[in-house]
Structure formats: C-alpha cells, structure tokens
Amino acid sequence: MDRLVMGLLGSLSFVFGLTFAFFLMYRRHLRRLRREDQARERAGRASIPRRRPGSYPLPARWVAIHTVNSVAVREALSVPSPGIPWSEALARSKERAWFVSPPVDGWTLVIGGRLPDAAQDVDRVYRFLAKLSQEFGEVHFYSADRVLNFHAWAQWDRGRVVRAYAWTGETVWTEGRLTVEERLLGLRCREYGEAPEPVRYGEIPPEVHNTERVGLLARRWSVDLLAASEILLQQEVVESEDDDETRD
C-alpha cells in the first residue's frame, strides 16, 4: 500500500511538474512575441516617413479580403472596373462608395463611406461580412474611430464568424474566443452589459488602448491599412515614373 501511495504521489508530482514547465514555456513564448511585436512597431514608425510618398487621410473602417482577384471583388460590390488609383481612393474615402485596392501580400482592401458602421447598425455589418465571406472565404473587418474611441474587428472564414468584437460605448458584438493576438496586444473586450470600470489617474482607458491597436491587430491577422497603403502609393510612384520614361 505504501508503495502504491508513493507511486501515485510520484505520478501526480510529475504531472504537476510537467504542467508547470509548459506554463513557463508558454509565458516565455508570449513575452518573446510581445518583444517582437514592439520591435516591429518601432521599426514601422521609424520607416513611415521614408516610405510614404505623400500624406493621405486614412479611413476609420476597412475590409481585408484574402484574395488576389481584386476584379472579382469589384464585381461582387458592383464597383466599376478598372479601379481608380489608391491615392484617389484614399482622398475620396468618405464618399458614399466602395473603393477596391489592387492585391497586397495576398489581400485585397475595401474602403469607402458605403462600408457599414457598427455604431449605426451592427446587424448590417454582420450581413455584409457574411455575404462577402461566403463568396471569398477569409474576410476581415476593422474599425477605429479615434474621436469617439469606438472600435471593432471581425474575422470570418467561409461564411462563419471566427472572432468578432465591437464597442460603441457598449459592447454590441462579441463572438468567438479571444485570440492569442488580442491577448498579446492587451486588448480589453467586455461582455454584453458589462459597464466600464473607473479609470485611475494616469491610466489609459481600455477604449483608447483598443482603438490605437486596431492597426496592429490587422497587421497580425491580415495586413495593416497604413502599411498596405504605403506599398500601393509607392507602386503608383514607380508606375508613374515608368510611364514618364516610356513617353520620353
């Protein structure tokens, strides 16, 4: 009996020890990912002035579709083809229209005033993304209002929600499990009906923190609007220079 008890205790100790070891490895992995993300963020900020060919207002909402067939996206949204230059699309992004980008790193972006707003009608956002995802598979939605600090993100795949969250002064949409990327960025996602807690002096409210990191989440999930716009604008500069050389 003593040997049996000792054997069971030994097995239990081994299981606890193994669990603790995996926990330490997981924490170390998260810390490394956080450091890498911070390094990429600093590098991105440092390189923006050198890479941006101009200054354009970035829209508060955009959709990323995992496809290089931007023509099919324009057809699905009834956008005339060929599309306008991305610089013009950014300048006109508040117009009641959709603007579709050329593919960037395997993704096609959609901006414009016709994109549904979760603060106005979250059900319309749901229906819009469901239809796009049924046709194109992986579709992401991002929204970051830096004035009101309203924010939203949604990840769809083959017509189903993988993860979604929307805050418009209250939680109007939360679905799916919190992802590793959201945890790494320290995003605070409240449940339905959960009231904001008082913010201590000197602390950054969670709403502000979330809004400022929507772009970083997009970078991890798909492609950041700012980084993609820089690439597209740079391509326009190169194409313009090539056209000038051809005419000369």
C-alpha positions as protocol buffer text, in pm:
chain_id: "A"
residue {
  index: 1
  type: MET
  ca { x: 0 y: 0 z: 0 }
}
residue {
  index: 2
  type: ASP
  ca { x: 282 y: 242 z: 86 }
}
residue {
  index: 3
  type: ARG
  ca { x: 448 y: 173 z: -247 }
}
residue {
  index: 4
  type: LEU
  ca { x: 119 y: 236 z: -428 }
}
residue {
  index: 5
  type: VAL
  ca { x: 66 y: 566 z: -246 }
}
residue {
  index: 6
  type: MET
  ca { x: 424 y: 671 z: -315 }
}
residue {
  index: 7
  type: GLY
  ca { x: 383 y: 577 z: -682 }
}
residue {
  index: 8
  type: LEU
  ca { x: 63 y: 778 z: -711 }
}
residue {
  index: 9
  type: LEU
  ca { x: 223 y: 1078 z: -540 }
}
residue {
  index: 10
  type: GLY
  ca { x: 521 y: 1049 z: -771 }
}
residue {
  index: 11
  type: SER
  ca { x: 299 y: 1038 z: -1078 }
}
residue {
  index: 12
  type: LEU
  ca { x: 98 y: 1335 z: -952 }
}
residue {
  index: 13
  type: SER
  ca { x: 415 y: 1532 z: -887 }
}
residue {
  index: 14
  type: PHE
  ca { x: 539 y: 1451 z: -1235 }
}
residue {
  index: 15
  type: VAL
  ca { x: 213 y: 1575 z: -1392 }
}
residue {
  index: 16
  type: PHE
  ca { x: 220 y: 1897 z: -1190 }
}
residue {
  index: 17
  type: GLY
  ca { x: 585 y: 1949 z: -1276 }
}
residue {
  index: 18
  type: LEU
  ca { x: 520 y: 1894 z: -1646 }
}
residue {
  index: 19
  type: THR
  ca { x: 223 y: 2131 z: -1640 }
}
residue {
  index: 20
  type: PHE
  ca { x: 428 y: 2399 z: -1467 }
}
residue {
  index: 21
  type: ALA
  ca { x: 709 y: 2355 z: -1721 }
}
residue {
  index: 22
  type: PHE
  ca { x: 465 y: 2400 z: -2011 }
}
residue {
  index: 23
  type: PHE
  ca { x: 321 y: 2708 z: -1838 }
}
residue {
  index: 24
  type: LEU
  ca { x: 666 y: 2864 z: -1810 }
}
residue {
  index: 25
  type: MET
  ca { x: 740 y: 2784 z: -2174 }
}
residue {
  index: 26
  type: TYR
  ca { x: 408 y: 2943 z: -2279 }
}
residue {
  index: 27
  type: ARG
  ca { x: 481 y: 3259 z: -2079 }
}
residue {
  index: 28
  type: ARG
  ca { x: 828 y: 3281 z: -2229 }
}
residue {
  index: 29
  type: HIS
  ca { x: 678 y: 3241 z: -2577 }
}
residue {
  index: 30
  type: LEU
  ca { x: 425 y: 3520 z: -2516 }
}
residue {
  index: 31
  type: ARG
  ca { x: 697 y: 3752 z: -2388 }
}
residue {
  index: 32
  type: ARG
  ca { x: 909 y: 3685 z: -2696 }
}
residue {
  index: 33
  type: LEU
  ca { x: 614 y: 3757 z: -2926 }
}
residue {
  index: 34
  type: ARG
  ca { x: 542 y: 4080 z: -2739 }
}
residue {
  index: 35
  type: ARG
  ca { x: 904 y: 4192 z: -2777 }
}
residue {
  index: 36
  type: GLU
  ca { x: 899 y: 4109 z: -3148 }
}
residue {
  index: 37
  type: ASP
  ca { x: 572 y: 4299 z: -3193 }
}
residue {
  index: 38
  type: GLN
  ca { x: 711 y: 4604 z: -3012 }
}
residue {
  index: 39
  type: ALA
  ca { x: 1024 y: 4591 z: -3227 }
}
residue {
  index: 40
  type: ARG
  ca { x: 817 y: 4574 z: -3546 }
}
residue {
  index: 41
  type: GLU
  ca { x: 602 y: 4863 z: -3426 }
}
residue {
  index: 42
  type: ARG
  ca { x: 909 y: 5080 z: -3356 }
}
residue {
  index: 43
  type: ALA
  ca { x: 1064 y: 4985 z: -3689 }
}
residue {
  index: 44
  type: GLY
  ca { x: 740 y: 5060 z: -3872 }
}
residue {
  index: 45
  type: ARG
  ca { x: 710 y: 5402 z: -3712 }
}
residue {
  index: 46
  type: ALA
  ca { x: 1070 y: 5483 z: -3794 }
}
residue {
  index: 47
  type: SER
  ca { x: 1033 y: 5383 z: -4159 }
}
residue {
  index: 48
  type: ILE
  ca { x: 699 y: 5551 z: -4232 }
}
residue {
  index: 49
  type: PRO
  ca { x: 841 y: 5897 z: -4317 }
}
residue {
  index: 50
  type: ARG
  ca { x: 1089 y: 5744 z: -4562 }
}
residue {
  index: 51
  type: ARG
  ca { x: 843 y: 5519 z: -4740 }
}
residue {
  index: 52
  type: ARG
  ca { x: 531 y: 5735 z: -4765 }
}
residue {
  index: 53
  type: PRO
  ca { x: 521 y: 5923 z: -5095 }
}
residue {
  index: 54
  type: GLY
  ca { x: 252 y: 6157 z: -4967 }
}
residue {
  index: 55
  type: SER
  ca { x: 10 y: 6228 z: -4687 }
}
residue {
  index: 56
  type: TYR
  ca { x: -346 y: 6100 z: -4721 }
}
residue {
  index: 57
  type: PRO
  ca { x: -625 y: 6065 z: -4465 }
}
residue {
  index: 58
  type: LEU
  ca { x: -672 y: 5704 z: -4366 }
}
residue {
  index: 59
  type: PRO
  ca { x: -1034 y: 5586 z: -4333 }
}
residue {
  index: 60
  type: ALA
  ca { x: -1166 y: 5470 z: -3999 }
}
residue {
  index: 61
  type: ARG
  ca { x: -1308 y: 5146 z: -4145 }
}
residue {
  index: 62
  type: TRP
  ca { x: -1176 y: 4895 z: -4392 }
}
residue {
  index: 63
  type: VAL
  ca { x: -1219 y: 4535 z: -4504 }
}
residue {
  index: 64
  type: ALA
  ca { x: -940 y: 4292 z: -4594 }
}
residue {
  index: 65
  type: ILE
  ca { x: -1032 y: 4003 z: -4824 }
}
residue {
  index: 66
  type: HIS
  ca { x: -790 y: 3713 z: -4864 }
}
residue {
  index: 67
  type: THR
  ca { x: -780 y: 3711 z: -5242 }
}
residue {
  index: 68
  type: VAL
  ca { x: -563 y: 3847 z: -5521 }
}
residue {
  index: 69
  type: ASN
  ca { x: -863 y: 3866 z: -5753 }
}
residue {
  index: 70
  type: SER
  ca { x: -949 y: 4231 z: -5698 }
}
residue {
  index: 71
  type: VAL
  ca { x: -1156 y: 4227 z: -6018 }
}
residue {
  index: 72
  type: ALA
  ca { x: -1389 y: 3968 z: -5863 }
}
residue {
  index: 73
  type: VAL
  ca { x: -1420 y: 4184 z: -5550 }
}
residue {
  index: 74
  type: ARG
  ca { x: -1517 y: 4486 z: -5763 }
}
residue {
  index: 75
  type: GLU
  ca { x: -1774 y: 4274 z: -5945 }
}
residue {
  index: 76
  type: ALA
  ca { x: -1919 y: 4147 z: -5616 }
}
residue {
  index: 77
  type: LEU
  ca { x: -1956 y: 4505 z: -5490 }
}
residue {
  index: 78
  type: SER
  ca { x: -2068 y: 4642 z: -5830 }
}
residue {
  index: 79
  type: VAL
  ca { x: -1767 y: 4872 z: -5846 }
}
residue {
  index: 80
  type: PRO
  ca { x: -1679 y: 4987 z: -6200 }
}
residue {
  index: 81
  type: SER
  ca { x: -1363 y: 4834 z: -6342 }
}
residue {
  index: 82
  type: PRO
  ca { x: -1082 y: 4927 z: -6369 }
}
residue {
  index: 83
  type: GLY
  ca { x: -1050 y: 5079 z: -6024 }
}
residue {
  index: 84
  type: ILE
  ca { x: -918 y: 5427 z: -5953 }
}
residue {
  index: 85
  type: PRO
  ca { x: -564 y: 5485 z: -5819 }
}
residue {
  index: 86
  type: TRP
  ca { x: -531 y: 5415 z: -5446 }
}
residue {
  index: 87
  type: SER
  ca { x: -424 y: 5773 z: -5376 }
}
residue {
  index: 88
  type: GLU
  ca { x: -754 y: 5894 z: -5521 }
}
residue {
  index: 89
  type: ALA
  ca { x: -943 y: 5626 z: -5328 }
}
residue {
  index: 90
  type: LEU
  ca { x: -788 y: 5749 z: -5001 }
}
residue {
  index: 91
  type: ALA
  ca { x: -871 y: 6109 z: -5085 }
}
residue {
  index: 92
  type: ARG
  ca { x: -1233 y: 6014 z: -5160 }
}
residue {
  index: 93
  type: SER
  ca { x: -1270 y: 5751 z: -4885 }
}
residue {
  index: 94
  type: LYS
  ca { x: -1553 y: 5941 z: -4711 }
}
residue {
  index: 95
  type: GLU
  ca { x: -1769 y: 5939 z: -5021 }
}
residue {
  index: 96
  type: ARG
  ca { x: -2070 y: 5709 z: -5024 }
}
residue {
  index: 97
  type: ALA
  ca { x: -1896 y: 5449 z: -5239 }
}
residue {
  index: 98
  type: TRP
  ca { x: -1668 y: 5146 z: -5227 }
}
residue {
  index: 99
  type: PHE
  ca { x: -1307 y: 5160 z: -5337 }
}
residue {
  index: 100
  type: VAL
  ca { x: -1116 y: 4839 z: -5403 }
}
residue {
  index: 101
  type: SER
  ca { x: -738 y: 4814 z: -5394 }
}
residue {
  index: 102
  type: PRO
  ca { x: -505 y: 4606 z: -5607 }
}
residue {
  index: 103
  type: PRO
  ca { x: -386 y: 4297 z: -5416 }
}
residue {
  index: 104
  type: VAL
  ca { x: -122 y: 4349 z: -5145 }
}
residue {
  index: 105
  type: ASP
  ca { x: 55 y: 4047 z: -4994 }
}
residue {
  index: 106
  type: GLY
  ca { x: -234 y: 3824 z: -5099 }
}
residue {
  index: 107
  type: TRP
  ca { x: -506 y: 4056 z: -4966 }
}
residue {
  index: 108
  type: THR
  ca { x: -748 y: 4299 z: -5133 }
}
residue {
  index: 109
  type: LEU
  ca { x: -864 y: 4602 z: -4935 }
}
residue {
  index: 110
  type: VAL
  ca { x: -1202 y: 4775 z: -4948 }
}
residue {
  index: 111
  type: ILE
  ca { x: -1260 y: 5125 z: -4812 }
}
residue {
  index: 112
  type: GLY
  ca { x: -1527 y: 5392 z: -4859 }
}
residue {
  index: 113
  type: GLY
  ca { x: -1827 y: 5553 z: -4697 }
}
residue {
  index: 114
  type: ARG
  ca { x: -2056 y: 5267 z: -4803 }
}
residue {
  index: 115
  type: LEU
  ca { x: -1888 y: 5027 z: -4563 }
}
residue {
  index: 116
  type: PRO
  ca { x: -2133 y: 4959 z: -4280 }
}
residue {
  index: 117
  type: ASP
  ca { x: -2066 y: 5111 z: -3939 }
}
residue {
  index: 118
  type: ALA
  ca { x: -2115 y: 4903 z: -3624 }
}
residue {
  index: 119
  type: ALA
  ca { x: -2208 y: 5218 z: -3431 }
}
residue {
  index: 120
  type: GLN
  ca { x: -2506 y: 5269 z: -3662 }
}
residue {
  index: 121
  type: ASP
  ca { x: -2618 y: 4916 z: -3745 }
}
residue {
  index: 122
  type: VAL
  ca { x: -2412 y: 4619 z: -3629 }
}
residue {
  index: 123
  type: ASP
  ca { x: -2657 y: 4377 z: -3794 }
}
residue {
  index: 124
  type: ARG
  ca { x: -2581 y: 4536 z: -4131 }
}
residue {
  index: 125
  type: VAL
  ca { x: -2210 y: 4481 z: -4067 }
}
residue {
  index: 126
  type: TYR
  ca { x: -2284 y: 4116 z: -3992 }
}
residue {
  index: 127
  type: ARG
  ca { x: -2487 y: 4061 z: -4309 }
}
residue {
  index: 128
  type: PHE
  ca { x: -2232 y: 4242 z: -4526 }
}
residue {
  index: 129
  type: LEU
  ca { x: -1940 y: 4034 z: -4398 }
}
residue {
  index: 130
  type: ALA
  ca { x: -2137 y: 3710 z: -4413 }
}
residue {
  index: 131
  type: LYS
  ca { x: -2211 y: 3762 z: -4781 }
}
residue {
  index: 132
  type: LEU
  ca { x: -1851 y: 3851 z: -4866 }
}
residue {
  index: 133
  type: SER
  ca { x: -1714 y: 3557 z: -4668 }
}
residue {
  index: 134
  type: GLN
  ca { x: -1948 y: 3313 z: -4837 }
}
residue {
  index: 135
  type: GLU
  ca { x: -1806 y: 3423 z: -5171 }
}
residue {
  index: 136
  type: PHE
  ca { x: -1438 y: 3480 z: -5089 }
}
residue {
  index: 137
  type: GLY
  ca { x: -1369 y: 3277 z: -4775 }
}
residue {
  index: 138
  type: GLU
  ca { x: -1148 y: 3466 z: -4531 }
}
residue {
  index: 139
  type: VAL
  ca { x: -1270 y: 3822 z: -4474 }
}
residue {
  index: 140
  type: HIS
  ca { x: -1168 y: 4067 z: -4201 }
}
residue {
  index: 141
  type: PHE
  ca { x: -1333 y: 4389 z: -4085 }
}
residue {
  index: 142
  type: TYR
  ca { x: -1158 y: 4665 z: -3890 }
}
residue {
  index: 143
  type: SER
  ca { x: -1286 y: 4992 z: -3746 }
}
residue {
  index: 144
  type: ALA
  ca { x: -1112 y: 5255 z: -3532 }
}
residue {
  index: 145
  type: ASP
  ca { x: -1281 y: 5588 z: -3454 }
}
residue {
  index: 146
  type: ARG
  ca { x: -1009 y: 5791 z: -3280 }
}
residue {
  index: 147
  type: VAL
  ca { x: -1253 y: 6067 z: -3184 }
}
residue {
  index: 148
  type: LEU
  ca { x: -1513 y: 5857 z: -3001 }
}
residue {
  index: 149
  type: ASN
  ca { x: -1278 y: 5560 z: -2945 }
}
residue {
  index: 150
  type: PHE
  ca { x: -1535 y: 5326 z: -3094 }
}
residue {
  index: 151
  type: HIS
  ca { x: -1368 y: 5020 z: -3239 }
}
residue {
  index: 152
  type: ALA
  ca { x: -1446 y: 4685 z: -3396 }
}
residue {
  index: 153
  type: TRP
  ca { x: -1278 y: 4389 z: -3558 }
}
residue {
  index: 154
  type: ALA
  ca { x: -1416 y: 4072 z: -3709 }
}
residue {
  index: 155
  type: GLN
  ca { x: -1259 y: 3762 z: -3859 }
}
residue {
  index: 156
  type: TRP
  ca { x: -1475 y: 3549 z: -4089 }
}
residue {
  index: 157
  type: ASP
  ca { x: -1396 y: 3229 z: -4277 }
}
residue {
  index: 158
  type: ARG
  ca { x: -1623 y: 3056 z: -4530 }
}
residue {
  index: 159
  type: GLY
  ca { x: -1934 y: 3236 z: -4411 }
}
residue {
  index: 160
  type: ARG
  ca { x: -1880 y: 3179 z: -4040 }
}
residue {
  index: 161
  type: VAL
  ca { x: -1758 y: 3408 z: -3763 }
}
residue {
  index: 162
  type: VAL
  ca { x: -1423 y: 3307 z: -3618 }
}
residue {
  index: 163
  type: ARG
  ca { x: -1387 y: 3604 z: -3386 }
}
residue {
  index: 164
  type: ALA
  ca { x: -1563 y: 3941 z: -3361 }
}
residue {
  index: 165
  type: TYR
  ca { x: -1581 y: 4231 z: -3120 }
}
residue {
  index: 166
  type: ALA
  ca { x: -1740 y: 4577 z: -3148 }
}
residue {
  index: 167
  type: TRP
  ca { x: -1752 y: 4857 z: -2891 }
}
residue {
  index: 168
  type: THR
  ca { x: -1971 y: 5166 z: -2948 }
}
residue {
  index: 169
  type: GLY
  ca { x: -1993 y: 5299 z: -2594 }
}
residue {
  index: 170
  type: GLU
  ca { x: -2109 y: 4950 z: -2503 }
}
residue {
  index: 171
  type: THR
  ca { x: -2039 y: 4603 z: -2635 }
}
residue {
  index: 172
  type: VAL
  ca { x: -2271 y: 4549 z: -2932 }
}
residue {
  index: 173
  type: TRP
  ca { x: -2099 y: 4240 z: -3073 }
}
residue {
  index: 174
  type: THR
  ca { x: -1875 y: 3979 z: -2915 }
}
residue {
  index: 175
  type: GLU
  ca { x: -1845 y: 3634 z: -3067 }
}
residue {
  index: 176
  type: GLY
  ca { x: -1582 y: 3365 z: -3066 }
}
residue {
  index: 177
  type: ARG
  ca { x: -1292 y: 3306 z: -2831 }
}
residue {
  index: 178
  type: LEU
  ca { x: -1033 y: 3573 z: -2755 }
}
residue {
  index: 179
  type: THR
  ca { x: -738 y: 3511 z: -2988 }
}
residue {
  index: 180
  type: VAL
  ca { x: -369 y: 3496 z: -2900 }
}
residue {
  index: 181
  type: GLU
  ca { x: -312 y: 3815 z: -3100 }
}
residue {
  index: 182
  type: GLU
  ca { x: -571 y: 4004 z: -2894 }
}
residue {
  index: 183
  type: ARG
  ca { x: -407 y: 3881 z: -2573 }
}
residue {
  index: 184
  type: LEU
  ca { x: -60 y: 3981 z: -2690 }
}
residue {
  index: 185
  type: LEU
  ca { x: -180 y: 4333 z: -2771 }
}
residue {
  index: 186
  type: GLY
  ca { x: -355 y: 4361 z: -2434 }
}
residue {
  index: 187
  type: LEU
  ca { x: -695 y: 4430 z: -2588 }
}
residue {
  index: 188
  type: ARG
  ca { x: -978 y: 4462 z: -2338 }
}
residue {
  index: 189
  type: CYS
  ca { x: -1301 y: 4303 z: -2462 }
}
residue {
  index: 190
  type: ARG
  ca { x: -1606 y: 4342 z: -2239 }
}
residue {
  index: 191
  type: GLU
  ca { x: -1905 y: 4114 z: -2228 }
}
residue {
  index: 192
  type: TYR
  ca { x: -2257 y: 4230 z: -2315 }
}
residue {
  index: 193
  type: GLY
  ca { x: -2388 y: 4465 z: -2048 }
}
residue {
  index: 194
  type: GLU
  ca { x: -2051 y: 4493 z: -1872 }
}
residue {
  index: 195
  type: ALA
  ca { x: -2002 y: 4854 z: -1762 }
}
residue {
  index: 196
  type: PRO
  ca { x: -1661 y: 5025 z: -1792 }
}
residue {
  index: 197
  type: GLU
  ca { x: -1469 y: 5033 z: -1467 }
}
residue {
  index: 198
  type: PRO
  ca { x: -1337 y: 5365 z: -1327 }
}
residue {
  index: 199
  type: VAL
  ca { x: -1001 y: 5465 z: -1474 }
}
residue {
  index: 200
  type: ARG
  ca { x: -731 y: 5567 z: -1232 }
}
residue {
  index: 201
  type: TYR
  ca { x: -534 y: 5887 z: -1278 }
}
residue {
  index: 202
  type: GLY
  ca { x: -258 y: 5842 z: -1534 }
}
residue {
  index: 203
  type: GLU
  ca { x: -402 y: 5521 z: -1681 }
}
residue {
  index: 204
  type: ILE
  ca { x: -501 y: 5484 z: -2045 }
}
residue {
  index: 205
  type: PRO
  ca { x: -869 y: 5389 z: -2077 }
}
residue {
  index: 206
  type: PRO
  ca { x: -918 y: 5048 z: -2239 }
}
residue {
  index: 207
  type: GLU
  ca { x: -1126 y: 5208 z: -2515 }
}
residue {
  index: 208
  type: VAL
  ca { x: -833 y: 5429 z: -2616 }
}
residue {
  index: 209
  type: HIS
  ca { x: -587 y: 5141 z: -2587 }
}
residue {
  index: 210
  type: ASN
  ca { x: -803 y: 4919 z: -2810 }
}
residue {
  index: 211
  type: THR
  ca { x: -861 y: 5188 z: -3072 }
}
residue {
  index: 212
  type: GLU
  ca { x: -491 y: 5265 z: -3105 }
}
residue {
  index: 213
  type: ARG
  ca { x: -408 y: 4897 z: -3163 }
}
residue {
  index: 214
  type: VAL
  ca { x: -663 y: 4804 z: -3427 }
}
residue {
  index: 215
  type: GLY
  ca { x: -395 y: 4854 z: -3693 }
}
residue {
  index: 216
  type: LEU
  ca { x: -154 y: 4628 z: -3506 }
}
residue {
  index: 217
  type: LEU
  ca { x: -421 y: 4359 z: -3481 }
}
residue {
  index: 218
  type: ALA
  ca { x: -483 y: 4391 z: -3854 }
}
residue {
  index: 219
  type: ARG
  ca { x: -110 y: 4352 z: -3915 }
}
residue {
  index: 220
  type: ARG
  ca { x: -111 y: 4023 z: -3725 }
}
residue {
  index: 221
  type: TRP
  ca { x: -437 y: 3891 z: -3870 }
}
residue {
  index: 222
  type: SER
  ca { x: -401 y: 4008 z: -4230 }
}
residue {
  index: 223
  type: VAL
  ca { x: -248 y: 4336 z: -4346 }
}
residue {
  index: 224
  type: ASP
  ca { x: -231 y: 4679 z: -4184 }
}
residue {
  index: 225
  type: LEU
  ca { x: -411 y: 4953 z: -4379 }
}
residue {
  index: 226
  type: LEU
  ca { x: -125 y: 5201 z: -4330 }
}
residue {
  index: 227
  type: ALA
  ca { x: 146 y: 4958 z: -4439 }
}
residue {
  index: 228
  type: ALA
  ca { x: -61 y: 4839 z: -4736 }
}
residue {
  index: 229
  type: SER
  ca { x: -136 y: 5196 z: -4842 }
}
residue {
  index: 230
  type: GLU
  ca { x: 234 y: 5280 z: -4834 }
}
residue {
  index: 231
  type: ILE
  ca { x: 305 y: 4989 z: -5068 }
}
residue {
  index: 232
  type: LEU
  ca { x: 23 y: 5086 z: -5304 }
}
residue {
  index: 233
  type: LEU
  ca { x: 122 y: 5452 z: -5309 }
}
residue {
  index: 234
  type: GLN
  ca { x: 483 y: 5358 z: -5373 }
}
residue {
  index: 235
  type: GLN
  ca { x: 370 y: 5140 z: -5663 }
}
residue {
  index: 236
  type: GLU
  ca { x: 186 y: 5438 z: -5808 }
}
residue {
  index: 237
  type: VAL
  ca { x: 505 y: 5645 z: -5792 }
}
residue {
  index: 238
  type: VAL
  ca { x: 704 y: 5372 z: -5968 }
}
residue {
  index: 239
  type: GLU
  ca { x: 437 y: 5324 z: -6236 }
}
residue {
  index: 240
  type: SER
  ca { x: 418 y: 5699 z: -6290 }
}
residue {
  index: 241
  type: GLU
  ca { x: 795 y: 5719 z: -6333 }
}
residue {
  index: 242
  type: ASP
  ca { x: 786 y: 5425 z: -6577 }
}
residue {
  index: 243
  type: ASP
  ca { x: 512 y: 5598 z: -6778 }
}
residue {
  index: 244
  type: ASP
  ca { x: 718 y: 5919 z: -6793 }
}
residue {
  index: 245
  type: GLU
  ca { x: 1022 y: 5726 z: -6917 }
}
residue {
  index: 246
  type: THR
  ca { x: 809 y: 5550 z: -7180 }
}
residue {
  index: 247
  type: ARG
  ca { x: 673 y: 5881 z: -7310 }
}
residue {
  index: 248
  type: ASP
  ca { x: 1024 y: 6028 z: -7319 }
}
